[in-house]
Amino acid sequence: MALMPAEVRDQIRDHAAAVGLDVSTLLTIAAQAQMDQQDRVEMLFEPFERARAEAEEQAGSDTWTDDITLTAEEQAEINAILGRPSRTEGAA
């Protein structure tokens, strides 16, 4: 187990004294606050995690196909986004 640097230990002790708490109580309150925050973040992101897992499951179950045919307009838009020359520009 790593030892806490003396400077950090002193800061915690000073802060606890400043708010009228003993170190143990201060650290318990801080730990509870951290756990509550983590629970809120997990609850907030849970729908996104569920959607991601569902999308990965669909991708692995042949829901997605590789035989998509793009129109010339769609391909030109993709080429423009990716900075690729279009077929007509490459031939010129």
PDB file of N, CA, C and O in Angstrom:
ATOM      1  N   MET A   1       0.849  -1.171   0.000  1.00  0.00           N
ATOM      2  CA  MET A   1       0.000   0.000   0.000  1.00  0.00           C
ATOM      3  C   MET A   1       0.898   1.239   0.000  1.00  0.00           C
ATOM      4  O   MET A   1       1.827   1.347   0.800  1.00  0.00           O
ATOM      5  N   ALA A   2       0.605   2.164  -0.905  1.00  0.00           N
ATOM      6  CA  ALA A   2       1.417   3.378  -1.021  1.00  0.00           C
ATOM      7  C   ALA A   2       1.091   4.339   0.109  1.00  0.00           C
ATOM      8  O   ALA A   2      -0.058   4.458   0.533  1.00  0.00           O
ATOM      9  N   LEU A   3       2.096   5.004   0.577  1.00  0.00           N
ATOM     10  CA  LEU A   3       1.910   5.993   1.624  1.00  0.00           C
ATOM     11  C   LEU A   3       1.477   7.317   1.017  1.00  0.00           C
ATOM     12  O   LEU A   3       1.910   7.687  -0.074  1.00  0.00           O
ATOM     13  N   MET A   4       0.622   8.018   1.732  1.00  0.00           N
ATOM     14  CA  MET A   4       0.163   9.318   1.287  1.00  0.00           C
ATOM     15  C   MET A   4       1.276  10.333   1.546  1.00  0.00           C
ATOM     16  O   MET A   4       1.858  10.352   2.630  1.00  0.00           O
ATOM     17  N   PRO A   5       1.571  11.169   0.562  1.00  0.00           N
ATOM     18  CA  PRO A   5       2.587  12.207   0.784  1.00  0.00           C
ATOM     19  C   PRO A   5       2.188  13.089   1.971  1.00  0.00           C
ATOM     20  O   PRO A   5       1.009  13.385   2.162  1.00  0.00           O
ATOM     21  N   ALA A   6       3.160  13.496   2.750  1.00  0.00           N
ATOM     22  CA  ALA A   6       2.917  14.310   3.942  1.00  0.00           C
ATOM     23  C   ALA A   6       2.160  15.592   3.602  1.00  0.00           C
ATOM     24  O   ALA A   6       1.297  16.021   4.368  1.00  0.00           O
ATOM     25  N   GLU A   7       2.474  16.201   2.468  1.00  0.00           N
ATOM     26  CA  GLU A   7       1.813  17.449   2.072  1.00  0.00           C
ATOM     27  C   GLU A   7       0.308  17.231   1.883  1.00  0.00           C
ATOM     28  O   GLU A   7      -0.501  18.047   2.323  1.00  0.00           O
ATOM     29  N   VAL A   8      -0.059  16.128   1.227  1.00  0.00           N
ATOM     30  CA  VAL A   8      -1.478  15.817   1.006  1.00  0.00           C
ATOM     31  C   VAL A   8      -2.150  15.512   2.336  1.00  0.00           C
ATOM     32  O   VAL A   8      -3.250  15.997   2.601  1.00  0.00           O
ATOM     33  N   ARG A   9      -1.510  14.725   3.160  1.00  0.00           N
ATOM     34  CA  ARG A   9      -2.059  14.380   4.474  1.00  0.00           C
ATOM     35  C   ARG A   9      -2.312  15.643   5.292  1.00  0.00           C
ATOM     36  O   ARG A   9      -3.354  15.770   5.934  1.00  0.00           O
ATOM     37  N   ASP A  10      -1.356  16.583   5.270  1.00  0.00           N
ATOM     38  CA  ASP A  10      -1.502  17.830   6.014  1.00  0.00           C
ATOM     39  C   ASP A  10      -2.647  18.679   5.462  1.00  0.00           C
ATOM     40  O   ASP A  10      -3.395  19.288   6.227  1.00  0.00           O
ATOM     41  N   GLN A  11      -2.782  18.720   4.140  1.00  0.00           N
ATOM     42  CA  GLN A  11      -3.875  19.491   3.527  1.00  0.00           C
ATOM     43  C   GLN A  11      -5.229  18.917   3.937  1.00  0.00           C
ATOM     44  O   GLN A  11      -6.155  19.667   4.246  1.00  0.00           O
ATOM     45  N   ILE A  12      -5.346  17.585   3.941  1.00  0.00           N
ATOM     46  CA  ILE A  12      -6.599  16.944   4.338  1.00  0.00           C
ATOM     47  C   ILE A  12      -6.905  17.248   5.804  1.00  0.00           C
ATOM     48  O   ILE A  12      -8.036  17.594   6.145  1.00  0.00           O
ATOM     49  N   ARG A  13      -5.921  17.121   6.653  1.00  0.00           N
ATOM     50  CA  ARG A  13      -6.104  17.393   8.083  1.00  0.00           C
ATOM     51  C   ARG A  13      -6.514  18.854   8.305  1.00  0.00           C
ATOM     52  O   ARG A  13      -7.421  19.133   9.089  1.00  0.00           O
ATOM     53  N   ASP A  14      -5.842  19.786   7.613  1.00  0.00           N
ATOM     54  CA  ASP A  14      -6.165  21.215   7.750  1.00  0.00           C
ATOM     55  C   ASP A  14      -7.576  21.515   7.255  1.00  0.00           C
ATOM     56  O   ASP A  14      -8.315  22.276   7.879  1.00  0.00           O
ATOM     57  N   HIS A  15      -7.943  20.909   6.123  1.00  0.00           N
ATOM     58  CA  HIS A  15      -9.280  21.150   5.572  1.00  0.00           C
ATOM     59  C   HIS A  15     -10.343  20.588   6.514  1.00  0.00           C
ATOM     60  O   HIS A  15     -11.352  21.245   6.768  1.00  0.00           O
ATOM     61  N   ALA A  16     -10.129  19.402   7.026  1.00  0.00           N
ATOM     62  CA  ALA A  16     -11.084  18.804   7.960  1.00  0.00           C
ATOM     63  C   ALA A  16     -11.261  19.708   9.179  1.00  0.00           C
ATOM     64  O   ALA A  16     -12.386  19.953   9.614  1.00  0.00           O
ATOM     65  N   ALA A  17     -10.175  20.192   9.718  1.00  0.00           N
ATOM     66  CA  ALA A  17     -10.246  21.072  10.886  1.00  0.00           C
ATOM     67  C   ALA A  17     -10.991  22.362  10.556  1.00  0.00           C
ATOM     68  O   ALA A  17     -11.758  22.870  11.374  1.00  0.00           O
ATOM     69  N   ALA A  18     -10.762  22.887   9.358  1.00  0.00           N
ATOM     70  CA  ALA A  18     -11.394  24.146   8.953  1.00  0.00           C
ATOM     71  C   ALA A  18     -12.914  24.023   8.858  1.00  0.00           C
ATOM     72  O   ALA A  18     -13.631  24.998   9.082  1.00  0.00           O
ATOM     73  N   VAL A  19     -13.405  22.833   8.529  1.00  0.00           N
ATOM     74  CA  VAL A  19     -14.858  22.646   8.413  1.00  0.00           C
ATOM     75  C   VAL A  19     -15.437  21.960   9.645  1.00  0.00           C
ATOM     76  O   VAL A  19     -16.617  21.612   9.673  1.00  0.00           O
ATOM     77  N   GLY A  20     -14.607  21.769  10.653  1.00  0.00           N
ATOM     78  CA  GLY A  20     -15.079  21.222  11.914  1.00  0.00           C
ATOM     79  C   GLY A  20     -15.337  19.730  11.921  1.00  0.00           C
ATOM     80  O   GLY A  20     -16.209  19.256  12.650  1.00  0.00           O
ATOM     81  N   LEU A  21     -14.587  18.976  11.114  1.00  0.00           N
ATOM     82  CA  LEU A  21     -14.753  17.527  11.037  1.00  0.00           C
ATOM     83  C   LEU A  21     -13.442  16.834  11.376  1.00  0.00           C
ATOM     84  O   LEU A  21     -12.365  17.420  11.259  1.00  0.00           O
ATOM     85  N   ASP A  22     -13.551  15.569  11.801  1.00  0.00           N
ATOM     86  CA  ASP A  22     -12.321  14.795  11.911  1.00  0.00           C
ATOM     87  C   ASP A  22     -11.998  14.243  10.523  1.00  0.00           C
ATOM     88  O   ASP A  22     -12.866  14.202   9.650  1.00  0.00           O
ATOM     89  N   VAL A  23     -10.773  13.827  10.325  1.00  0.00           N
ATOM     90  CA  VAL A  23     -10.307  13.377   9.013  1.00  0.00           C
ATOM     91  C   VAL A  23     -11.141  12.206   8.497  1.00  0.00           C
ATOM     92  O   VAL A  23     -11.492  12.171   7.318  1.00  0.00           O
ATOM     93  N   SER A  24     -11.455  11.264   9.355  1.00  0.00           N
ATOM     94  CA  SER A  24     -12.226  10.094   8.945  1.00  0.00           C
ATOM     95  C   SER A  24     -13.591  10.488   8.392  1.00  0.00           C
ATOM     96  O   SER A  24     -14.021   9.978   7.358  1.00  0.00           O
ATOM     97  N   THR A  25     -14.264  11.395   9.085  1.00  0.00           N
ATOM     98  CA  THR A  25     -15.582  11.843   8.625  1.00  0.00           C
ATOM     99  C   THR A  25     -15.466  12.585   7.303  1.00  0.00           C
ATOM    100  O   THR A  25     -16.266  12.361   6.395  1.00  0.00           O
ATOM    101  N   LEU A  26     -14.483  13.462   7.186  1.00  0.00           N
ATOM    102  CA  LEU A  26     -14.280  14.203   5.941  1.00  0.00           C
ATOM    103  C   LEU A  26     -14.053  13.249   4.771  1.00  0.00           C
ATOM    104  O   LEU A  26     -14.645  13.416   3.705  1.00  0.00           O
ATOM    105  N   LEU A  27     -13.194  12.248   4.972  1.00  0.00           N
ATOM    106  CA  LEU A  27     -12.902  11.303   3.890  1.00  0.00           C
ATOM    107  C   LEU A  27     -14.111  10.439   3.559  1.00  0.00           C
ATOM    108  O   LEU A  27     -14.318  10.088   2.397  1.00  0.00           O
ATOM    109  N   THR A  28     -14.907  10.093   4.557  1.00  0.00           N
ATOM    110  CA  THR A  28     -16.122   9.321   4.312  1.00  0.00           C
ATOM    111  C   THR A  28     -17.115  10.132   3.474  1.00  0.00           C
ATOM    112  O   THR A  28     -17.713   9.613   2.532  1.00  0.00           O
ATOM    113  N   ILE A  29     -17.284  11.416   3.829  1.00  0.00           N
ATOM    114  CA  ILE A  29     -18.177  12.286   3.057  1.00  0.00           C
ATOM    115  C   ILE A  29     -17.674  12.441   1.623  1.00  0.00           C
ATOM    116  O   ILE A  29     -18.460  12.398   0.677  1.00  0.00           O
ATOM    117  N   ALA A  30     -16.373  12.619   1.468  1.00  0.00           N
ATOM    118  CA  ALA A  30     -15.788  12.775   0.131  1.00  0.00           C
ATOM    119  C   ALA A  30     -15.973  11.503  -0.696  1.00  0.00           C
ATOM    120  O   ALA A  30     -16.292  11.578  -1.882  1.00  0.00           O
ATOM    121  N   ALA A  31     -15.778  10.345  -0.084  1.00  0.00           N
ATOM    122  CA  ALA A  31     -15.956   9.080  -0.800  1.00  0.00           C
ATOM    123  C   ALA A  31     -17.403   8.901  -1.221  1.00  0.00           C
ATOM    124  O   ALA A  31     -17.670   8.471  -2.343  1.00  0.00           O
ATOM    125  N   GLN A  32     -18.347   9.225  -0.334  1.00  0.00           N
ATOM    126  CA  GLN A  32     -19.767   9.103  -0.660  1.00  0.00           C
ATOM    127  C   GLN A  32     -20.154  10.039  -1.803  1.00  0.00           C
ATOM    128  O   GLN A  32     -20.911   9.659  -2.697  1.00  0.00           O
ATOM    129  N   ALA A  33     -19.631  11.263  -1.768  1.00  0.00           N
ATOM    130  CA  ALA A  33     -19.914  12.216  -2.846  1.00  0.00           C
ATOM    131  C   ALA A  33     -19.386  11.699  -4.181  1.00  0.00           C
ATOM    132  O   ALA A  33     -20.055  11.827  -5.207  1.00  0.00           O
ATOM    133  N   GLN A  34     -18.192  11.117  -4.170  1.00  0.00           N
ATOM    134  CA  GLN A  34     -17.608  10.566  -5.395  1.00  0.00           C
ATOM    135  C   GLN A  34     -18.447   9.406  -5.919  1.00  0.00           C
ATOM    136  O   GLN A  34     -18.682   9.311  -7.124  1.00  0.00           O
ATOM    137  N   MET A  35     -18.898   8.528  -5.039  1.00  0.00           N
ATOM    138  CA  MET A  35     -19.728   7.389  -5.460  1.00  0.00           C
ATOM    139  C   MET A  35     -21.062   7.871  -6.007  1.00  0.00           C
ATOM    140  O   MET A  35     -21.543   7.346  -7.011  1.00  0.00           O
ATOM    141  N   ASP A  36     -21.675   8.873  -5.356  1.00  0.00           N
ATOM    142  CA  ASP A  36     -22.945   9.420  -5.841  1.00  0.00           C
ATOM    143  C   ASP A  36     -22.785  10.022  -7.233  1.00  0.00           C
ATOM    144  O   ASP A  36     -23.638   9.838  -8.101  1.00  0.00           O
ATOM    145  N   GLN A  37     -21.686  10.741  -7.436  1.00  0.00           N
ATOM    146  CA  GLN A  37     -21.437  11.339  -8.748  1.00  0.00           C
ATOM    147  C   GLN A  37     -21.251  10.256  -9.810  1.00  0.00           C
ATOM    148  O   GLN A  37     -21.786  10.368 -10.913  1.00  0.00           O
ATOM    149  N   GLN A  38     -20.501   9.220  -9.483  1.00  0.00           N
ATOM    150  CA  GLN A  38     -20.291   8.132 -10.433  1.00  0.00           C
ATOM    151  C   GLN A  38     -21.609   7.440 -10.769  1.00  0.00           C
ATOM    152  O   GLN A  38     -21.849   7.093 -11.925  1.00  0.00           O
ATOM    153  N   ASP A  39     -22.458   7.240  -9.772  1.00  0.00           N
ATOM    154  CA  ASP A  39     -23.773   6.632 -10.016  1.00  0.00           C
ATOM    155  C   ASP A  39     -24.614   7.495 -10.951  1.00  0.00           C
ATOM    156  O   ASP A  39     -25.287   6.973 -11.840  1.00  0.00           O
ATOM    157  N   ARG A  40     -24.580   8.831 -10.753  1.00  0.00           N
ATOM    158  CA  ARG A  40     -25.343   9.733 -11.623  1.00  0.00           C
ATOM    159  C   ARG A  40     -24.820   9.676 -13.058  1.00  0.00           C
ATOM    160  O   ARG A  40     -25.611   9.664 -14.001  1.00  0.00           O
ATOM    161  N   VAL A  41     -23.515   9.641 -13.231  1.00  0.00           N
ATOM    162  CA  VAL A  41     -22.929   9.575 -14.573  1.00  0.00           C
ATOM    163  C   VAL A  41     -23.320   8.264 -15.250  1.00  0.00           C
ATOM    164  O   VAL A  41     -23.701   8.260 -16.421  1.00  0.00           O
ATOM    165  N   GLU A  42     -23.227   7.156 -14.523  1.00  0.00           N
ATOM    166  CA  GLU A  42     -23.606   5.866 -15.095  1.00  0.00           C
ATOM    167  C   GLU A  42     -25.078   5.848 -15.488  1.00  0.00           C
ATOM    168  O   GLU A  42     -25.432   5.301 -16.533  1.00  0.00           O
ATOM    169  N   MET A  43     -25.943   6.441 -14.659  1.00  0.00           N
ATOM    170  CA  MET A  43     -27.366   6.486 -14.970  1.00  0.00           C
ATOM    171  C   MET A  43     -27.618   7.349 -16.206  1.00  0.00           C
ATOM    172  O   MET A  43     -28.458   7.016 -17.042  1.00  0.00           O
ATOM    173  N   LEU A  44     -26.891   8.452 -16.317  1.00  0.00           N
ATOM    174  CA  LEU A  44     -27.043   9.344 -17.458  1.00  0.00           C
ATOM    175  C   LEU A  44     -26.632   8.655 -18.761  1.00  0.00           C
ATOM    176  O   LEU A  44     -27.305   8.799 -19.782  1.00  0.00           O
ATOM    177  N   PHE A  45     -25.528   7.907 -18.723  1.00  0.00           N
ATOM    178  CA  PHE A  45     -25.004   7.296 -19.940  1.00  0.00           C
ATOM    179  C   PHE A  45     -25.567   5.903 -20.226  1.00  0.00           C
ATOM    180  O   PHE A  45     -25.287   5.339 -21.284  1.00  0.00           O
ATOM    181  N   GLU A  46     -26.343   5.344 -19.320  1.00  0.00           N
ATOM    182  CA  GLU A  46     -26.855   3.984 -19.497  1.00  0.00           C
ATOM    183  C   GLU A  46     -27.637   3.810 -20.805  1.00  0.00           C
ATOM    184  O   GLU A  46     -27.420   2.811 -21.491  1.00  0.00           O
ATOM    185  N   PRO A  47     -28.541   4.734 -21.188  1.00  0.00           N
ATOM    186  CA  PRO A  47     -29.242   4.542 -22.463  1.00  0.00           C
ATOM    187  C   PRO A  47     -28.300   4.517 -23.666  1.00  0.00           C
ATOM    188  O   PRO A  47     -28.535   3.786 -24.628  1.00  0.00           O
ATOM    189  N   PHE A  48     -27.234   5.319 -23.609  1.00  0.00           N
ATOM    190  CA  PHE A  48     -26.277   5.342 -24.714  1.00  0.00           C
ATOM    191  C   PHE A  48     -25.476   4.040 -24.770  1.00  0.00           C
ATOM    192  O   PHE A  48     -25.205   3.517 -25.851  1.00  0.00           O
ATOM    193  N   GLU A  49     -25.102   3.524 -23.603  1.00  0.00           N
ATOM    194  CA  GLU A  49     -24.374   2.257 -23.551  1.00  0.00           C
ATOM    195  C   GLU A  49     -25.248   1.118 -24.075  1.00  0.00           C
ATOM    196  O   GLU A  49     -24.770   0.234 -24.786  1.00  0.00           O
ATOM    197  N   ARG A  50     -26.541   1.147 -23.714  1.00  0.00           N
ATOM    198  CA  ARG A  50     -27.469   0.111 -24.184  1.00  0.00           C
ATOM    199  C   ARG A  50     -27.605   0.190 -25.708  1.00  0.00           C
ATOM    200  O   ARG A  50     -27.590  -0.835 -26.391  1.00  0.00           O
ATOM    201  N   ALA A  51     -27.736   1.412 -26.235  1.00  0.00           N
ATOM    202  CA  ALA A  51     -27.865   1.588 -27.690  1.00  0.00           C
ATOM    203  C   ALA A  51     -26.606   1.124 -28.405  1.00  0.00           C
ATOM    204  O   ALA A  51     -26.686   0.496 -29.461  1.00  0.00           O
ATOM    205  N   ARG A  52     -25.430   1.433 -27.829  1.00  0.00           N
ATOM    206  CA  ARG A  52     -24.170   0.993 -28.429  1.00  0.00           C
ATOM    207  C   ARG A  52     -24.096  -0.529 -28.468  1.00  0.00           C
ATOM    208  O   ARG A  52     -23.698  -1.109 -29.478  1.00  0.00           O
ATOM    209  N   ALA A  53     -24.477  -1.171 -27.376  1.00  0.00           N
ATOM    210  CA  ALA A  53     -24.431  -2.635 -27.312  1.00  0.00           C
ATOM    211  C   ALA A  53     -25.393  -3.252 -28.326  1.00  0.00           C
ATOM    212  O   ALA A  53     -25.071  -4.251 -28.970  1.00  0.00           O
ATOM    213  N   GLU A  54     -26.573  -2.652 -28.461  1.00  0.00           N
ATOM    214  CA  GLU A  54     -27.542  -3.154 -29.450  1.00  0.00           C
ATOM    215  C   GLU A  54     -27.012  -2.994 -30.870  1.00  0.00           C
ATOM    216  O   GLU A  54     -27.181  -3.889 -31.698  1.00  0.00           O
ATOM    217  N   ALA A  55     -26.375  -1.866 -31.155  1.00  0.00           N
ATOM    218  CA  ALA A  55     -25.820  -1.638 -32.495  1.00  0.00           C
ATOM    219  C   ALA A  55     -24.709  -2.629 -32.792  1.00  0.00           C
ATOM    220  O   ALA A  55     -24.621  -3.152 -33.903  1.00  0.00           O
ATOM    221  N   GLU A  56     -23.853  -2.891 -31.796  1.00  0.00           N
ATOM    222  CA  GLU A  56     -22.790  -3.876 -31.998  1.00  0.00           C
ATOM    223  C   GLU A  56     -23.364  -5.260 -32.219  1.00  0.00           C
ATOM    224  O   GLU A  56     -22.849  -6.029 -33.031  1.00  0.00           O
ATOM    225  N   GLU A  57     -24.428  -5.581 -31.502  1.00  0.00           N
ATOM    226  CA  GLU A  57     -25.075  -6.890 -31.684  1.00  0.00           C
ATOM    227  C   GLU A  57     -25.661  -7.005 -33.086  1.00  0.00           C
ATOM    228  O   GLU A  57     -25.516  -8.042 -33.734  1.00  0.00           O
ATOM    229  N   GLN A  58     -26.320  -5.956 -33.556  1.00  0.00           N
ATOM    230  CA  GLN A  58     -26.891  -5.973 -34.899  1.00  0.00           C
ATOM    231  C   GLN A  58     -25.798  -6.086 -35.959  1.00  0.00           C
ATOM    232  O   GLN A  58     -25.958  -6.794 -36.953  1.00  0.00           O
ATOM    233  N   ALA A  59     -24.697  -5.390 -35.743  1.00  0.00           N
ATOM    234  CA  ALA A  59     -23.605  -5.424 -36.718  1.00  0.00           C
ATOM    235  C   ALA A  59     -23.024  -6.822 -36.820  1.00  0.00           C
ATOM    236  O   ALA A  59     -22.565  -7.227 -37.888  1.00  0.00           O
ATOM    237  N   GLY A  60     -23.038  -7.560 -35.728  1.00  0.00           N
ATOM    238  CA  GLY A  60     -22.498  -8.911 -35.739  1.00  0.00           C
ATOM    239  C   GLY A  60     -23.494  -9.951 -36.203  1.00  0.00           C
ATOM    240  O   GLY A  60     -23.142 -11.124 -36.325  1.00  0.00           O
ATOM    241  N   SER A  61     -24.742  -9.550 -36.470  1.00  0.00           N
ATOM    242  CA  SER A  61     -25.764 -10.519 -36.854  1.00  0.00           C
ATOM    243  C   SER A  61     -26.215 -10.335 -38.295  1.00  0.00           C
ATOM    244  O   SER A  61     -27.355 -10.653 -38.635  1.00  0.00           O
ATOM    245  N   ASP A  62     -25.336  -9.829 -39.137  1.00  0.00           N
ATOM    246  CA  ASP A  62     -25.613  -9.641 -40.557  1.00  0.00           C
ATOM    247  C   ASP A  62     -26.756  -8.675 -40.830  1.00  0.00           C
ATOM    248  O   ASP A  62     -27.349  -8.711 -41.909  1.00  0.00           O
ATOM    249  N   THR A  63     -27.076  -7.813 -39.874  1.00  0.00           N
ATOM    250  CA  THR A  63     -28.088  -6.789 -40.106  1.00  0.00           C
ATOM    251  C   THR A  63     -27.556  -5.750 -41.081  1.00  0.00           C
ATOM    252  O   THR A  63     -28.301  -5.195 -41.888  1.00  0.00           O
ATOM    253  N   TRP A  64     -26.249  -5.498 -40.991  1.00  0.00           N
ATOM    254  CA  TRP A  64     -25.598  -4.536 -41.867  1.00  0.00           C
ATOM    255  C   TRP A  64     -25.113  -5.287 -43.107  1.00  0.00           C
ATOM    256  O   TRP A  64     -24.764  -6.465 -43.033  1.00  0.00           O
ATOM    257  N   THR A  65     -25.094  -4.606 -44.226  1.00  0.00           N
ATOM    258  CA  THR A  65     -24.643  -5.261 -45.448  1.00  0.00           C
ATOM    259  C   THR A  65     -23.502  -4.484 -46.068  1.00  0.00           C
ATOM    260  O   THR A  65     -23.354  -3.280 -45.857  1.00  0.00           O
ATOM    261  N   ASP A  66     -22.691  -5.206 -46.845  1.00  0.00           N
ATOM    262  CA  ASP A  66     -21.572  -4.568 -47.540  1.00  0.00           C
ATOM    263  C   ASP A  66     -21.925  -4.255 -48.989  1.00  0.00           C
ATOM    264  O   ASP A  66     -21.118  -3.666 -49.707  1.00  0.00           O
ATOM    265  N   ASP A  67     -23.101  -4.636 -49.419  1.00  0.00           N
ATOM    266  CA  ASP A  67     -23.458  -4.456 -50.823  1.00  0.00           C
ATOM    267  C   ASP A  67     -24.344  -3.226 -51.029  1.00  0.00           C
ATOM    268  O   ASP A  67     -25.331  -3.280 -51.763  1.00  0.00           O
ATOM    269  N   ILE A  68     -23.988  -2.129 -50.382  1.00  0.00           N
ATOM    270  CA  ILE A  68     -24.732  -0.891 -50.533  1.00  0.00           C
ATOM    271  C   ILE A  68     -24.255  -0.217 -51.811  1.00  0.00           C
ATOM    272  O   ILE A  68     -23.054  -0.081 -52.044  1.00  0.00           O
ATOM    273  N   THR A  69     -25.195   0.196 -52.626  1.00  0.00           N
ATOM    274  CA  THR A  69     -24.872   0.890 -53.865  1.00  0.00           C
ATOM    275  C   THR A  69     -25.158   2.370 -53.682  1.00  0.00           C
ATOM    276  O   THR A  69     -26.283   2.768 -53.379  1.00  0.00           O
ATOM    277  N   LEU A  70     -24.132   3.171 -53.869  1.00  0.00           N
ATOM    278  CA  LEU A  70     -24.284   4.608 -53.729  1.00  0.00           C
ATOM    279  C   LEU A  70     -24.574   5.240 -55.073  1.00  0.00           C
ATOM    280  O   LEU A  70     -24.114   4.769 -56.114  1.00  0.00           O
ATOM    281  N   THR A  71     -25.341   6.307 -55.033  1.00  0.00           N
ATOM    282  CA  THR A  71     -25.540   7.070 -56.270  1.00  0.00           C
ATOM    283  C   THR A  71     -24.253   7.848 -56.535  1.00  0.00           C
ATOM    284  O   THR A  71     -23.414   8.000 -55.646  1.00  0.00           O
ATOM    285  N   ALA A  72     -24.108   8.333 -57.750  1.00  0.00           N
ATOM    286  CA  ALA A  72     -22.925   9.125 -58.097  1.00  0.00           C
ATOM    287  C   ALA A  72     -22.854  10.368 -57.219  1.00  0.00           C
ATOM    288  O   ALA A  72     -21.768  10.801 -56.834  1.00  0.00           O
ATOM    289  N   GLU A  73     -24.003  10.936 -56.907  1.00  0.00           N
ATOM    290  CA  GLU A  73     -24.058  12.123 -56.055  1.00  0.00           C
ATOM    291  C   GLU A  73     -23.582  11.799 -54.626  1.00  0.00           C
ATOM    292  O   GLU A  73     -22.828  12.568 -54.030  1.00  0.00           O
ATOM    293  N   GLU A  74     -24.029  10.659 -54.086  1.00  0.00           N
ATOM    294  CA  GLU A  74     -23.607  10.241 -52.751  1.00  0.00           C
ATOM    295  C   GLU A  74     -22.102   9.971 -52.711  1.00  0.00           C
ATOM    296  O   GLU A  74     -21.420  10.366 -51.766  1.00  0.00           O
ATOM    297  N   GLN A  75     -21.594   9.300 -53.735  1.00  0.00           N
ATOM    298  CA  GLN A  75     -20.166   8.994 -53.789  1.00  0.00           C
ATOM    299  C   GLN A  75     -19.340  10.269 -53.904  1.00  0.00           C
ATOM    300  O   GLN A  75     -18.275  10.382 -53.298  1.00  0.00           O
ATOM    301  N   ALA A  76     -19.839  11.235 -54.689  1.00  0.00           N
ATOM    302  CA  ALA A  76     -19.137  12.516 -54.827  1.00  0.00           C
ATOM    303  C   ALA A  76     -19.094  13.247 -53.489  1.00  0.00           C
ATOM    304  O   ALA A  76     -18.085  13.864 -53.147  1.00  0.00           O
ATOM    305  N   GLU A  77     -20.199  13.176 -52.724  1.00  0.00           N
ATOM    306  CA  GLU A  77     -20.229  13.823 -51.411  1.00  0.00           C
ATOM    307  C   GLU A  77     -19.224  13.166 -50.466  1.00  0.00           C
ATOM    308  O   GLU A  77     -18.517  13.857 -49.733  1.00  0.00           O
ATOM    309  N   ILE A  78     -19.158  11.842 -50.480  1.00  0.00           N
ATOM    310  CA  ILE A  78     -18.188  11.116 -49.647  1.00  0.00           C
ATOM    311  C   ILE A  78     -16.770  11.484 -50.057  1.00  0.00           C
ATOM    312  O   ILE A  78     -15.917  11.739 -49.207  1.00  0.00           O
ATOM    313  N   ASN A  79     -16.524  11.512 -51.353  1.00  0.00           N
ATOM    314  CA  ASN A  79     -15.189  11.874 -51.841  1.00  0.00           C
ATOM    315  C   ASN A  79     -14.805  13.288 -51.396  1.00  0.00           C
ATOM    316  O   ASN A  79     -13.660  13.539 -51.021  1.00  0.00           O
ATOM    317  N   ALA A  80     -15.775  14.210 -51.441  1.00  0.00           N
ATOM    318  CA  ALA A  80     -15.495  15.583 -51.029  1.00  0.00           C
ATOM    319  C   ALA A  80     -15.162  15.641 -49.542  1.00  0.00           C
ATOM    320  O   ALA A  80     -14.236  16.346 -49.141  1.00  0.00           O
ATOM    321  N   ILE A  81     -15.906  14.908 -48.729  1.00  0.00           N
ATOM    322  CA  ILE A  81     -15.658  14.881 -47.287  1.00  0.00           C
ATOM    323  C   ILE A  81     -14.288  14.295 -46.986  1.00  0.00           C
ATOM    324  O   ILE A  81     -13.567  14.800 -46.125  1.00  0.00           O
ATOM    325  N   LEU A  82     -13.932  13.237 -47.690  1.00  0.00           N
ATOM    326  CA  LEU A  82     -12.658  12.562 -47.451  1.00  0.00           C
ATOM    327  C   LEU A  82     -11.492  13.207 -48.189  1.00  0.00           C
ATOM    328  O   LEU A  82     -10.344  12.793 -48.027  1.00  0.00           O
ATOM    329  N   GLY A  83     -11.784  14.217 -48.996  1.00  0.00           N
ATOM    330  CA  GLY A  83     -10.726  14.898 -49.724  1.00  0.00           C
ATOM    331  C   GLY A  83     -10.189  14.092 -50.891  1.00  0.00           C
ATOM    332  O   GLY A  83      -9.060  14.304 -51.332  1.00  0.00           O
ATOM    333  N   ARG A  84     -10.986  13.178 -51.386  1.00  0.00           N
ATOM    334  CA  ARG A  84     -10.580  12.366 -52.542  1.00  0.00           C
ATOM    335  C   ARG A  84     -11.051  13.041 -53.824  1.00  0.00           C
ATOM    336  O   ARG A  84     -12.107  13.674 -53.845  1.00  0.00           O
ATOM    337  N   PRO A  85     -10.267  12.905 -54.895  1.00  0.00           N
ATOM    338  CA  PRO A  85     -10.757  13.439 -56.180  1.00  0.00           C
ATOM    339  C   PRO A  85     -11.891  12.557 -56.692  1.00  0.00           C
ATOM    340  O   PRO A  85     -11.879  11.340 -56.505  1.00  0.00           O
ATOM    341  N   SER A  86     -12.867  13.184 -57.340  1.00  0.00           N
ATOM    342  CA  SER A  86     -13.930  12.374 -57.935  1.00  0.00           C
ATOM    343  C   SER A  86     -13.391  11.696 -59.180  1.00  0.00           C
ATOM    344  O   SER A  86     -12.307  12.036 -59.656  1.00  0.00           O
ATOM    345  N   ARG A  87     -14.131  10.753 -59.705  1.00  0.00           N
ATOM    346  CA  ARG A  87     -13.670  10.021 -60.896  1.00  0.00           C
ATOM    347  C   ARG A  87     -13.390  10.951 -62.057  1.00  0.00           C
ATOM    348  O   ARG A  87     -12.438  10.752 -62.812  1.00  0.00           O
ATOM    349  N   THR A  88     -14.228  11.971 -62.195  1.00  0.00           N
ATOM    350  CA  THR A  88     -14.022  12.904 -63.313  1.00  0.00           C
ATOM    351  C   THR A  88     -12.806  13.785 -63.072  1.00  0.00           C
ATOM    352  O   THR A  88     -12.106  14.139 -64.020  1.00  0.00           O
ATOM    353  N   GLU A  89     -12.536  14.150 -61.798  1.00  0.00           N
ATOM    354  CA  GLU A  89     -11.351  14.953 -61.505  1.00  0.00           C
ATOM    355  C   GLU A  89     -10.081  14.120 -61.682  1.00  0.00           C
ATOM    356  O   GLU A  89      -9.068  14.633 -62.159  1.00  0.00           O
ATOM    357  N   GLY A  90     -10.125  12.853 -61.306  1.00  0.00           N
ATOM    358  CA  GLY A  90      -8.969  11.989 -61.422  1.00  0.00           C
ATOM    359  C   GLY A  90      -8.609  11.708 -62.863  1.00  0.00           C
ATOM    360  O   GLY A  90      -7.443  11.483 -63.188  1.00  0.00           O
ATOM    361  N   ALA A  91      -9.623  11.721 -63.739  1.00  0.00           N
ATOM    362  CA  ALA A  91      -9.393  11.423 -65.155  1.00  0.00           C
ATOM    363  C   ALA A  91      -8.900  12.641 -65.906  1.00  0.00           C
ATOM    364  O   ALA A  91      -8.327  12.513 -66.988  1.00  0.00           O
ATOM    365  N   ALA A  92      -9.112  13.802 -65.356  1.00  0.00           N
ATOM    366  CA  ALA A  92      -8.746  15.046 -66.051  1.00  0.00           C
ATOM    367  C   ALA A  92      -7.261  15.314 -66.024  1.00  0.00           C
ATOM    368  O   ALA A  92      -6.806  16.321 -66.567  1.00  0.00           O
TER     369      ALA A  92
END
